[in-house]
Amino acid sequence: MNQAIAASHDQHKPAKPDQEHDHGDQESDQSAWLRSPAELLTNLRARDVVLERAGNRLRYGAPPGVMTAELLTHLARNKDEFLALLAADDPEVGWRVTVMRSQVSLGHPFPVLVAREGVSGTAGTCVSCGDVLAKGQRHRCDACKHAAWLVVQEVQE
């Protein structure tokens, strides 16, 4: 990835239109495809943009002229939603979401979500799945944090 998406885009100049990259029938007016994060992610992928998580940041690689100031601002404003969408694509998060989702019953108190039952939570391991924690992580690994967040978001909808 060659670029990080910052909270403020004052330092970014609008991208120059790419004269050699033909977008065919795709809409040239980006505001028309700045709808939901899921739709935008699909549109970006169709334009050969690679968007990925880097911890709690978004990073991208894109052909010249695709990432405009308007688009970068939209990504920054909706960063949490894009991070969640990208986390759901990660197989390490996906299986955890499936397990945690089954622990939630609507109309009942919300449980502590765990990826694996019976994990003892010894020092240096995730209390949810038992995997070894990376440096700087205290109780849960990033994959379990993302999975729990996704499940909570589903329930709130």
C-alpha positions, 0 to 999 in steps of 0.5 A: 500500500502506498498511501494512508488515509488521514483524518484531515485531507487538507494536505491532499491535492485533488488527483488529476484525471487519469487520461490513460485509464478508461473507466468505461461505463462507470459513473464519472461523478464520484458523488453518485457512488458515495452511497453506503460503505459496502457499495463504495468498497465494491466500486473501489475494487472495480476501479482496481483500488486496494483498501486494507486495514493497518491496525486502526488505520486505512491504507490504499493503493490506487491507479492515478486519478481514482482517489480524489480529495472528495473520496479521501474525505468520505473514507476518513469520515466513515473509517470505522465502517470501512475497517469493519467491512475489511475486518469481516473479509479477514478469515481470522475475524470471520470464524470468530464472528460466527462463533460470537454471533451464536452467543447473542440472544435478542431480548437477553442481557448481552454476554461477554463474547468469546471465540473459544469456550474454556480459555483460561486467559493466562498472562500474554494470551487472549481471554477470548481465543487463547492466542498469544497477544502481540506486543501492546495488547492487554486482554484481547487480540485484534481479531477478537476485538474486531469480531466482537465489535462486528457482532455488537454492531449487528445487534444494534441494527 
